[in-house]
Amino acid sequence: MPEAPKPNRGPSAGPGNRRALITAAREIFAGDGYAAPLSSVARRAGVGQGSLYRHFPDRVALAVAVFDENLTELEELAAHPGTTVDALLDGVVAQALVSTAMIEMIRAERDDERVDHLGERMRSVVTEVVSREQAAGRLGAGVTADDVFLVVSMLAGLLSVTPPSQRPAAVTRARELLAPGLSAP
């Protein structure tokens, strides 16, 4: 016997559906890659494909929403006075580990105007943390926010092309190599 269809809750279901779709996209793309069928995302979120396309008309829109959520978390982290560059890099790495498929897509779509604000938001996060770290004398005198932004980009790029089983070791080695350049003398 087929299951009874879920009752339509109307517009009040929108915000919950959107959150469920973002969570599902993160899970599906992490496991199956960015080319995974969007129907899998909708199914995991427990919504119909119509709801998916109402919120996110294409893959880029969905990936941008995931990154926007990631950036909100990083902005909250950066707002804490005790957040160091190392803590910020830890946060970036943790997010990149579950968003590697979308990192590649964002890079491929970097000319899409919907992607532009992601870099600006990340630069703002980095600038906030770097300014505090420099004032506290915990960063090398010549280290700029652009330098740390480059490190963030390098780590995310590294993770997006490294096989999952090798990612922890790759991050550890990269951070060991980069640490002397960021440290205060």
Contact map, one row per residue, 1 for C-alpha under 8 A:
11100000000000000000000000000000000000000000000000000000000000000000000000000000000000000000000000000000000000000000000000000000000000000000000000000000000000000000000000000000000000000
11110000000000000000000000000000000000000000000000000000000000000000000000000000000000000000000000000000000000000000000000000000000000000000000000000000000000000000000000000000000000000
11111000000000000000000000000000000000000000000000000000000000000000000000000000000000000000000000000000000000000000000000000000000000000000000000000000000000000000000000000000000000000
01111100000000000000000000000000000000000000000000000000000000000000000000000000000000000000000000000000000000000000000000000000000000000000000000000000000000000000000000000000000000000
00111110000000000000000000000000000000000000000000000000000000000000000000000000000000000000000000000000000000000000000000000000000000000000000000000000000000000000000000000000000000000
00011111000000000000000000000000000000000000000000000000000000000000000000000000000000000000000000000000000000000000000000000000000000000000000000000000000000000000000000000000000000000
00001111100000000000000000000000000000000000000000000000000000000000000000000000000000000000000000000000000000000000000000000000000000000000000000000000000000000000000000000000000000000
00000111110000000000000000000000000000000000000000000000000000000000000000000000000000000000000000000000000000000000000000000000000000000000000000000000000000000000000000000000000000000
00000011111110000000000000000000000000000000000000000000000000000000000000000000000000000000000000000000000000000000000000000000000000000000000000000000000000000000000000000000000000000
00000001111111000000000000000000000000000000000000000000000000000000000000000000000000000000000000000000000000000000000000000000000000000000000000000000000000000000000000000000000000000
00000000111111000000000000000000000000000000000000000000000000000000000000000000000000000000000000000000000000000000000000000000000000000000000000000000000000000000000000000000000000000
00000000111111100000000000000000000000000000000000000000000000000000000000000000000000000000000000000000000000000000000000000000000000000000000000000000000000000000000000000000000000000
00000000111111111000000000000000000000000000000000000000000000000000000000000000000000000000000000000000000000000000000000000000000000000000000000000000000000000000000000000000000000000
00000000011111111100000000000000000000000000000000000000000000000000000000000000000000000000000000000000000000000000000000000000000000000000000000000000000000000000000000000000000000000
00000000000111111110000000000000000000000000000000000000000000000000000000000000000000000000000000000000000000000000000000000000000000000000000000000000000000000000000000000000000000000
00000000000011111111000000000000000000000000000000000000000000000000000000000000000000000000000000000000000000000000000000000000000000000000000000000000000000000000000000000000000000000
00000000000011111111100000000000000000000000101000100000000000000000000000000000000000000000000000000000000000000000000000000000000000000000000000000000000000000000000000000000000000000
00000000000001111111110000000000000000000000000000010010000000000000000000000000000000000000000000000000000000000000000000000000000000000000000000000000000000000000000000000000000000000
00000000000000111111111000000000000000000000000000000000000000000000000000000000000000000000000000000000000000000000000000000000000000000000000000000000000000000000000000000000000000000
00000000000000011111111100000000000000000000110000000000000000000000000000000000000000000000000000000000000000000000000000000000000000000000000000000000000000000000000000000000000000000
00000000000000001111111110000000000000001101100000010000000000000000000000000000000000000000000000000000000000000000000000000000000000000000000000000000000000000000000000000000000000000
00000000000000000111111111000000000000000000000000000000000001001100000000000000000000000000000000000000000000000000000000000000000000000000000000000000000000000000000000000000000000000
00000000000000000011111111100000000000000000100000000000000000000100000000000000000000000000000000000000000000000000000000000000000000000000000000000000000000000000000000000000000000000
00000000000000000001111111110000000000001101100000000000000000000000000000000000000000000000000000000000000000000000000000000000000000000000000000000000000000000000000000000000000000000
00000000000000000000111111111000000000001000000000000000000001100100000000000000000000000000000000000000000000000000000000000000000000000000000000000000000000000000000000000000000000000
00000000000000000000011111111100000000000000000000000000000000000100000000000000000000000000000001100000000000000000000000000000000000000000000000000000000000000000000000000000000000000
00000000000000000000001111111110000000000000000000000000000000000000000000000000000000000000000001000000000000000000000000000000000000000000000000000000000000000000000000000000000000000
00000000000000000000000111111111100100011001000000000000000000000000000000000000000000000000000000000000000000000000000000000000000000000000000000000000000000000000000000000000000000000
00000000000000000000000011111111111100000000000000000000000000000000000000000000000000000000000000101100000000000000000000000000000000000000000000000000000000000000000000000000000000000
00000000000000000000000001111111110000000000000000000000000000000000000000000000000000000000000001111000000000000000000000000000000000000000000000000000000000000000000000000000000000000
00000000000000000000000000111111100000000000000000000000000000000000000000000000000000000000000000000000000000000000000000000000000000000000000000000000000000000000000000000000000000000
00000000000000000000000000011111111100000000000000000000000000000000000000000000000000000000000000000000000000000000000000000000000000000000000000000000000000000000000000000000000000000
00000000000000000000000000011111111100000000000000000000000000000000000000000000000000000000000000001000000000000000000000000000000000000000000000000000000000000000000000000000000000000
00000000000000000000000000001101111100000000000000000000000000000000000000000000000000000000000000001100100000000000000000000000000000000000000000000000000000000000000000000000000000000
00000000000000000000000000001001111110000000000000000000000000000000000000000000000000000000000000000000000000000000000000000000000000000000000000000000000000000000000000000000000000000
00000000000000000000000000011001111111010000000000000000000000000000000000000000000000000000000000000000000000000000000000000000000000000000000000000000000000000000000000000000000000000
00000000000000000000000000000000001111111000000000000000000000000000000000000000000000000000000000000000000000000000000000000000000000000000000000000000000000000000000000000000000000000
00000000000000000000000000000000000111111100000010000000001000000000000000000000000000000000000000000000000000000000000000000000000000000000000000000000000000000000000000000000000000000
00000000000000000000000000000000000011111110000010000000000000000000000000000000000000000000000000000000000000000000000000000000000000000000000000000000000000000000000000000000000000000
00000000000000000000000000010000000111111111000000000000000000000000000000000000000000000000000000000000000000000000000000000000000000000000000000000000000000000000000000000000000000000
00000000000000000000100110010000000011111111100000000000000000000000000000000000000000000000000000000000000000000000000000000000000000000000000000000000000000000000000000000000000000000
00000000000000000000100100000000000001111111111110110000000000000000000000000000000000000000000000000000000000000000000000000000000000000000000000000000000000000000000000000000000000000
00000000000000000000000000000000000000111111111100000000000000000000000000000000000000000000000000000000000000000000000000000000000000000000000000000000000000000000000000000000000000000
00000000000000000000100100010000000000011111111000000000000000000000000000000000000000000000000000000000000000000000000000000000000000000000000000000000000000000000000000000000000000000
00000000000000001001101100000000000000001111111000000000000000000000000000000000000000000000000000000000000000000000000000000000000000000000000000000000000000000000000000000000000000000
00000000000000000001000000000000000000000111111100000000000000000000000000000000000000000000000000000000000000000000000000000000000000000000000000000000000000000000000000000000000000000
00000000000000001000000000000000000000000111111110110000000000000000000000000000000000000000000000000000000000000000000000000000000000000000000000000000000000000000000000000000000000000
00000000000000000000000000000000000000000110011111110000000000000000000000000000000000000000000000000000000000000000000000000000000000000000000000000000000000000000000000000000000000000
00000000000000000000000000000000000001100100001111111000000000000000000000000000000000000000000000000000000000000000000000000000000000000000000000000000000000000000000000000000000000000
00000000000000000000000000000000000000000000000111111100000000000000000000000000000000000000000000000000000000000000000000000000000000000000000000000000000000000000000000000000000000000
00000000000000001000000000000000000000000100001111111110000000000000000000000000000000000000000000000000000000000000000000000000000000000000000000000000000000000000000000000000000000000
00000000000000000100100000000000000000000100001111111111100000000000000000000000000000000000000000000000000000000000000000000000000000000000000000000000000000000000000000000000000000000
00000000000000000000000000000000000000000000000011111111110000000000000000000000000000000000000000000000000000000000000000000000000000000000000000000000000000000000000000000000000000000
00000000000000000000000000000000000000000000000001111111100000000000000000000000000000000000000000000000000000000000000000000000000000000000000000000000000000000000000000000000000000000
00000000000000000100000000000000000000000000000000111111100000000000000000000000000000000000000000000000000000000000000000000000000000000000000000000000000000000000000000000000000000000
00000000000000000000000000000000000000000000000000011111111011000000000000000000000000000000000000000000000000000000000000000000000000000000000000000000000000000000000000000000000000000
00000000000000000000000000000000000000000000000000011111111011000000000000000000000000000000000000000000000000000000000000000000000000000000000000000000000000000000000000000000000000000
00000000000000000000000000000000000000000000000000001001111111000000000000000000000000000000000000000000000000000000000000000000000000000000000000000000000000000000000000000000000000000
00000000000000000000000000000000000001000000000000000001111111100000000000000000000000000000000000000000000000000000000000000000000000000000000000000000000000000000000000000000000000000
00000000000000000000000000000000000000000000000000000000011111110000000000000000000000000000000000000000110010000000000000000000000000000000000000000000000000000000000000000000000000000
00000000000000000000000000000000000000000000000000000001111111111000000000000000000000000000000000000000000000000100000000000000000000000000000000000000000000000000000000000000000000000
00000000000000000000010010000000000000000000000000000001111111111100000000000000000000000000000000000000000000000000000000000000000000000000000000000000000000000000000000000000000000000
00000000000000000000000010000000000000000000000000000000001111111110000000000000000000000000000000000100110000000000000000000000000000000000000000000000000000000000000000000000000000000
00000000000000000000000000000000000000000000000000000000000111111111000000000000000000000000000000000000010000000110010000000000000000000000000000000000000000000000000000000000000000000
00000000000000000000010000000000000000000000000000000000000011111111100000000000000000000000000000000000000000000000000000000000000000000000000000000000000000000000000000000000000000000
00000000000000000000011011000000000000000000000000000000000001111111110000000000000000000000000000000000000000000000000000000000000000000000000000000000000000000000000000000000000000000
00000000000000000000000000000000000000000000000000000000000000111111111000000000000000000000000000000000000000000000010000000000000000000000000000000000000000000000000000000000000000000
00000000000000000000000000000000000000000000000000000000000000011111111100000000000000000000000000000000000000000000010000000000000000000000000000000000000000000000000000000000000000000
00000000000000000000000000000000000000000000000000000000000000001111111110000000000000000000000000000000000000000000000000000000000000000000000000000000000000000000000000000000000000000
00000000000000000000000000000000000000000000000000000000000000000111111111000000000000000000001000000000000000000000000000000000000000000000000000000000000000000000000000000000000000000
00000000000000000000000000000000000000000000000000000000000000000011111111100000000000000000000000000000000000000000010011000000000000000000000000000000000000000000000000000000000000000
00000000000000000000000000000000000000000000000000000000000000000001111111110000000000000000000000000000000000000000000000000000000000000000000000000000000000000000000000000000000000000
00000000000000000000000000000000000000000000000000000000000000000000111111111000000000000000000000000000000000000000000000000000000000000000000000000000000000000000000000000000000000000
00000000000000000000000000000000000000000000000000000000000000000000011111111100000000010011000000000000000000000000000000001000000000000000000000000000000000000000000000000000000000000
00000000000000000000000000000000000000000000000000000000000000000000001111111110000000000000000000000000000000000000000000001000000000000000000000000000000000000000000000000000000000000
00000000000000000000000000000000000000000000000000000000000000000000000111111111000000000000000000000000000000000000000000000000000000000000000000000000000000000000000000000000000000000
00000000000000000000000000000000000000000000000000000000000000000000000011111111001000010000000000000000000000000000000000000000000000000000000000000000000000000000000000000000000000000
00000000000000000000000000000000000000000000000000000000000000000000000001111111101000010000000000000000000000000000000000001101100000000000000000000000000000000000000000000000000000000
00000000000000000000000000000000000000000000000000000000000000000000000000111111101000000000000000000000000000000000000000000001000000000000000000000000000000000000000000000000000000000
00000000000000000000000000000000000000000000000000000000000000000000000000011111111000000000000000000000000000000000000000000000000000000000000000000000000000000000000000000000000000000
00000000000000000000000000000000000000000000000000000000000000000000000000000111111000000000000000000000000000000000000000000000000100000000000000000000000000000000000000000000000000000
00000000000000000000000000000000000000000000000000000000000000000000000000000001111100000000000000000000000000000000000000000000000000000000000000000000000000000000000000000000000000000
00000000000000000000000000000000000000000000000000000000000000000000000000001111111110110000000000000000000000000000000000000000100000000000000000000000000000000000000000000000000000000
00000000000000000000000000000000000000000000000000000000000000000000000000000000011111110000000000000000000000000000000000000000110010000000000000000000000000000000000000000000000000000
00000000000000000000000000000000000000000000000000000000000000000000000000000000001111111000000000000000000000000000000000000000110010000000000000000000000000000000000000000000000000000
00000000000000000000000000000000000000000000000000000000000000000000000000000000000111111100000000000000000000000000000000000000000000000000000000000000000000000000000000000000000000000
00000000000000000000000000000000000000000000000000000000000000000000000000000000001111111110000000000000000000000000000000000000000000000000000000000000000000000000000000000000000000000
00000000000000000000000000000000000000000000000000000000000000000000000001001100001111111111000000000000000000000000000000000100100000000000000000000000000000000000000000000000000000000
00000000000000000000000000000000000000000000000000000000000000000000000000000000000011111111100000000000000000000000000000000000000000000000000000000001000000000000000000000000000000000
00000000000000000000000000000000000000000000000000000000000000000000000000000000000001111111110000000000000000000000000000000000000000000000000000000000000000000000000000000000000000000
00000000000000000000000000000000000000000000000000000000000000000000000001000000000000111111111000000000000000000000000000000000000000000000000000000000000000000000000000000000000000000
00000000000000000000000000000000000000000000000000000000000000000000000001000000000000011111111100000000000000000000000000000000000000000000000000000001000100000000000000000000000000000
00000000000000000000000000000000000000000000000000000000000000000000000000000000000000001111111110000000000000000000000000000000000000000000000000000000001100000000000000100000000000000
00000000000000000000000000000000000000000000000000000000000000000000000000000000000000000111111111000000000000000000000000000000000000000000000000000000000000000000000000000000000000000
00000000000000000000000000000000000000000000000000000000000000000000010000000000000000000011111111100000000000000000000000000000000000000000000000000000000000000000000000000000000000000
00000000000000000000000000000000000000000000000000000000000000000000000000000000000000000001111111110010000000000000000000000000000000000000000000000000000100110000000000000000000000000
00000000000000000000000000000000000000000000000000000000000000000000000000000000000000000000111111110000000000000000000000000000000000000000000000000000000000100000001000000000000000000
00000000000000000000000001100100000000000000000000000000000000000000000000000000000000000000011111110000000000000000000000000000000000000000000000000000000000000000000000000000000000000
00000000000000000000000001001100000000000000000000000000000000000000000000000000000000000000001111111110000000000000000000000000000000000000000000000000000000000000000000000000000000000
00000000000000000000000000000100000000000000000000000000000000000000000000000000000000000000000111111111000000000000000000000000000000000000000000000000000100111000000000000000000000000
00000000000000000000000000001100110000000000000000000000000000000000000000000000000000000000000000111111100000000000000000000000000000000000000000000000000000010000000000000000000000000
00000000000000000000000000001000010000000000000000000000000000100000000000000000000000000000000000111111110000000000000000000000000000000000000000000000000000000000000000000000000000000
00000000000000000000000000000000000000000000000000000000000000000000000000000000000000000000000100111111111000000000000000000000000000000000000000000000000110010000000000000000000000000
00000000000000000000000000000000000000000000000000000000000000000000000000000000000000000000000000011111111100000000000000000000000000000000000000000000000010010000000000000000000000000
00000000000000000000000000000000010000000000000000000000000100100000000000000000000000000000000000001111111110000000000000000000000000000000000000000000000000000000000000000000000000000
00000000000000000000000000000000000000000000000000000000000100110000000000000000000000000000000000000111111111000010000000000000000000000000000000000000000000000000000000000000000000000
00000000000000000000000000000000000000000000000000000000000000000000000000000000000000000000000000000011111111000000000000000000000000000000000000000000000000000000000000000000000000000
00000000000000000000000000000000000000000000000000000000000000000000000000000000000000000000000000000001111111000000000000000000000000000000000000000000000000000000000000000000000000000
00000000000000000000000000000000000000000000000000000000000100000000000000000000000000000000000000000000111111110010000000000000000000000000000000000000000000000000000000000000000000000
00000000000000000000000000000000000000000000000000000000000000000000000000000000000000000000000000000000011111111011000000000000000000000000000000000000000000000000000000000000000000000
00000000000000000000000000000000000000000000000000000000000000000000000000000000000000000000000000000000000011111011000000000000000000000000000000000000000000000000000000000000000000000
00000000000000000000000000000000000000000000000000000000000000000000000000000000000000000000000000000000000011111111000000000000000000000000000000000000000000000000000000000000000000000
00000000000000000000000000000000000000000000000000000000000000000000000000000000000000000000000000000000000001111111100000000000000000000000000000000000000000000000000000000000000000000
00000000000000000000000000000000000000000000000000000000000010010000000000000000000000000000000000000000000000011111100000000000000000000000000000000000000000000000000000000000000000000
00000000000000000000000000000000000000000000000000000000000000010000000000000000000000000000000000000000010011111111111000000000000000000000000000000000000000000000000000000000000000000
00000000000000000000000000000000000000000000000000000000000000000000000000000000000000000000000000000000000001111111111100000000000000000000000000000000000000000000000000000000000000000
00000000000000000000000000000000000000000000000000000000000000000000000000000000000000000000000000000000000000001111111110000000000000000000000000000000000000000000000000000000000000000
00000000000000000000000000000000000000000000000000000000000000010011001000000000000000000000000000000000000000000011111111000000000000000000000000000000000000000000000000000000000000000
00000000000000000000000000000000000000000000000000000000000000000000000000000000000000000000000000000000000000000011111111100000000000000000000000000000000000000000000000000000000000000
00000000000000000000000000000000000000000000000000000000000000000000000000000000000000000000000000000000000000000001111111110000000000000000000000000000000000000000000000000000000000000
00000000000000000000000000000000000000000000000000000000000000000000001000000000000000000000000000000000000000000000111111111000000000000000000000000000000000000000000000000000000000000
00000000000000000000000000000000000000000000000000000000000000000000001000000000000000000000000000000000000000000000011111111100000000000000000000001000000000000000000000000000000000000
00000000000000000000000000000000000000000000000000000000000000000000000000000000000000000000000000000000000000000000001111111110000000000000000011001000000000000000000000000000000000000
00000000000000000000000000000000000000000000000000000000000000000000000000000000000000000000000000000000000000000000000111111111000000000000000000000000000000000000000000000000000000000
00000000000000000000000000000000000000000000000000000000000000000000000001100100000000000000000000000000000000000000000011111111100000000000000000000000000000000000000000000000000000000
00000000000000000000000000000000000000000000000000000000000000000000000000000100000000010000000000000000000000000000000001111111110000000000000010011000000000000000000000000000000000000
00000000000000000000000000000000000000000000000000000000000000000000000000000000000000000000000000000000000000000000000000111111111000000000000010000000000000000000000000000000000000000
00000000000000000000000000000000000000000000000000000000000000000000000000000110000000000000000000000000000000000000000000011111111100000000000000000000000000000000000000000000000000000
00000000000000000000000000000000000000000000000000000000000000000000000000000100001110010000000000000000000000000000000000001111111110000000000000000000000000000000000000000000000000000
00000000000000000000000000000000000000000000000000000000000000000000000000000000000110000000000000000000000000000000000000000111111111000010000110010000000000000000000000000000000000000
00000000000000000000000000000000000000000000000000000000000000000000000000000000000000000000000000000000000000000000000000000011111111100000000010000000000000000000000000000000000000000
00000000000000000000000000000000000000000000000000000000000000000000000000000000100000000000000000000000000000000000000000000001111111110000000000000000000000000000000000000000000000000
00000000000000000000000000000000000000000000000000000000000000000000000000000000000110000000000000000000000000000000000000000000111111111110000000000000000000000000000000000000000000000
00000000000000000000000000000000000000000000000000000000000000000000000000000000000000000000000000000000000000000000000000000000011111111111100000000000000000000000000000000000000000000
00000000000000000000000000000000000000000000000000000000000000000000000000000000000000000000000000000000000000000000000000000000001111111100000000000000000000000000000000000000000000000
00000000000000000000000000000000000000000000000000000000000000000000000000000000000000000000000000000000000000000000000000000000000111111100000000000000000000000000000000000000000000000
00000000000000000000000000000000000000000000000000000000000000000000000000000000000000000000000000000000000000000000000000000000000011111111100000000000000000000000000000000000000000010
00000000000000000000000000000000000000000000000000000000000000000000000000000000000000000000000000000000000000000000000000000000000011111111000000000000000000000000000000000000000000110
00000000000000000000000000000000000000000000000000000000000000000000000000000000000000000000000000000000000000000000000000000000010011001111101000000000000000000000000000000000000001110
00000000000000000000000000000000000000000000000000000000000000000000000000000000000000000000000000000000000000000000000000000000000001001111111000000000000000000000000000000000000011111
00000000000000000000000000000000000000000000000000000000000000000000000000000000000000000000000000000000000000000000000000000000000001001011111000000000000000000000000000000000000000010
00000000000000000000000000000000000000000000000000000000000000000000000000000000000000000000000000000000000000000000000000000000000000000001111100000000000000000000000000000000000000000
00000000000000000000000000000000000000000000000000000000000000000000000000000000000000000000000000000000000000000000000000000000000000000011111110110000000000000000000000000000000011000
00000000000000000000000000000000000000000000000000000000000000000000000000000000000000000000000000000000000000000000000000000000010000000000011111110000000000000000000000000000000000000
00000000000000000000000000000000000000000000000000000000000000000000000000000000000000000000000000000000000000000000000000100110011000000000001111111000000000000000000000000000000000000
00000000000000000000000000000000000000000000000000000000000000000000000000000000000000000000000000000000000000000000000000100000000000000000000111111100000000000000000000000000000000000
00000000000000000000000000000000000000000000000000000000000000000000000000000000000000000000000000000000000000000000000000000000000000000000001111111110000000000000000000000000000000000
00000000000000000000000000000000000000000000000000000000000000000000000000000000000000000000000000000000000000000000000000000100010000000000001111111111000000000000000000000000000000000
00000000000000000000000000000000000000000000000000000000000000000000000000000000000000000000000000000000000000000000000001100100000000000000000011111111100000000000000000000000000000000
00000000000000000000000000000000000000000000000000000000000000000000000000000000000000000000000000000000000000000000000000000000000000000000000001111111110000000000000000000000000000000
00000000000000000000000000000000000000000000000000000000000000000000000000000000000000000000000000000000000000000000000000000000000000000000000000111111111000000000000000000000010000000
00000000000000000000000000000000000000000000000000000000000000000000000000000000000000001001000000000000000000000000000000000000000000000000000000011111111100000000000000000000000000000
00000000000000000000000000000000000000000000000000000000000000000000000000000000000000000000000000000000000000000000000000000000000000000000000000001111111110000000000000000000000000000
00000000000000000000000000000000000000000000000000000000000000000000000000000000000000000000000000000000000000000000000000000000000000000000000000000111111111000000000000000000000000000
00000000000000000000000000000000000000000000000000000000000000000000000000000000000000000000100000000000000000000000000000000000000000000000000000000011111111100000000000100100000000000
00000000000000000000000000000000000000000000000000000000000000000000000000000000000000000001100100010010000000000000000000000000000000000000000000000001111111110000000000000000000000000
00000000000000000000000000000000000000000000000000000000000000000000000000000000000000000000000000000011000000000000000000000000000000000000000000000000111111111000000000000000000000000
00000000000000000000000000000000000000000000000000000000000000000000000000000000000000000000000000000000000000000000000000000000000000000000000000000000011111111100000001100000000000000
00000000000000000000000000000000000000000000000000000000000000000000000000000000000000000000000110010000000000000000000000000000000000000000000000000000001111111110001001100000000000000
00000000000000000000000000000000000000000000000000000000000000000000000000000000000000000000000100011011000000000000000000000000000000000000000000000000000111111100000000000000000000000
00000000000000000000000000000000000000000000000000000000000000000000000000000000000000000000000000010000000000000000000000000000000000000000000000000000000011111110000000000000000000000
00000000000000000000000000000000000000000000000000000000000000000000000000000000000000000000000000000000000000000000000000000000000000000000000000000000000001111111011001000000000000000
00000000000000000000000000000000000000000000000000000000000000000000000000000000000000000000000000000000000000000000000000000000000000000000000000000000000000101111111000000000000000000
00000000000000000000000000000000000000000000000000000000000000000000000000000000000000000000000000000000000000000000000000000000000000000000000000000000000000000111111000000000000000000
00000000000000000000000000000000000000000000000000000000000000000000000000000000000000000000000000000000000000000000000000000000000000000000000000000000000000000011111100000000000000000
00000000000000000000000000000000000000000000000000000000000000000000000000000000000000000000000000000000000000000000000000000000000000000000000000000000000000000111111111000000000000000
00000000000000000000000000000000000000000000000000000000000000000000000000000000000000000000000010000000000000000000000000000000000000000000000000000000000000100111111111100000000000000
00000000000000000000000000000000000000000000000000000000000000000000000000000000000000000000000000000000000000000000000000000000000000000000000000000000000000000000111111110000000000000
00000000000000000000000000000000000000000000000000000000000000000000000000000000000000000000000000000000000000000000000000000000000000000000000000000000000000000000011111111000000000000
00000000000000000000000000000000000000000000000000000000000000000000000000000000000000000000000000000000000000000000000000000000000000000000000000000000000001100100011111111100000000000
00000000000000000000000000000000000000000000000000000000000000000000000000000000000000000000100000000000000000000000000000000000000000000000000000000000001001100000001111111110000000000
00000000000000000000000000000000000000000000000000000000000000000000000000000000000000000000000000000000000000000000000000000000000000000000000000000000000000000000000111111111000000000
00000000000000000000000000000000000000000000000000000000000000000000000000000000000000000000000000000000000000000000000000000000000000000000000000000000000000000000000011111111100000000
00000000000000000000000000000000000000000000000000000000000000000000000000000000000000000000000000000000000000000000000000000000000000000000000000000000001000000000000001111111110000000
00000000000000000000000000000000000000000000000000000000000000000000000000000000000000000000000000000000000000000000000000000000000000000000000000000000000000000000000000111111111000000
00000000000000000000000000000000000000000000000000000000000000000000000000000000000000000000000000000000000000000000000000000000000000000000000000000000000000000000000000011111111100000
00000000000000000000000000000000000000000000000000000000000000000000000000000000000000000000000000000000000000000000000000000000000000000000000000000000000000000000000000001111111100000
00000000000000000000000000000000000000000000000000000000000000000000000000000000000000000000000000000000000000000000000000000000000000000000000000000010000000000000000000000111111111000
00000000000000000000000000000000000000000000000000000000000000000000000000000000000000000000000000000000000000000000000000000000000000000000000000000000000000000000000000000011111111100
00000000000000000000000000000000000000000000000000000000000000000000000000000000000000000000000000000000000000000000000000000000000000000000000000000000000000000000000000000001111111100
00000000000000000000000000000000000000000000000000000000000000000000000000000000000000000000000000000000000000000000000000000000000000000001001000000000000000000000000000000000011111100
00000000000000000000000000000000000000000000000000000000000000000000000000000000000000000000000000000000000000000000000000000000000000000011001000000000000000000000000000000000011111110
00000000000000000000000000000000000000000000000000000000000000000000000000000000000000000000000000000000000000000000000000000000000000000111000000000000000000000000000000000000001111111
00000000000000000000000000000000000000000000000000000000000000000000000000000000000000000000000000000000000000000000000000000000000000001111100000000000000000000000000000000000000001111
00000000000000000000000000000000000000000000000000000000000000000000000000000000000000000000000000000000000000000000000000000000000000000001000000000000000000000000000000000000000000111
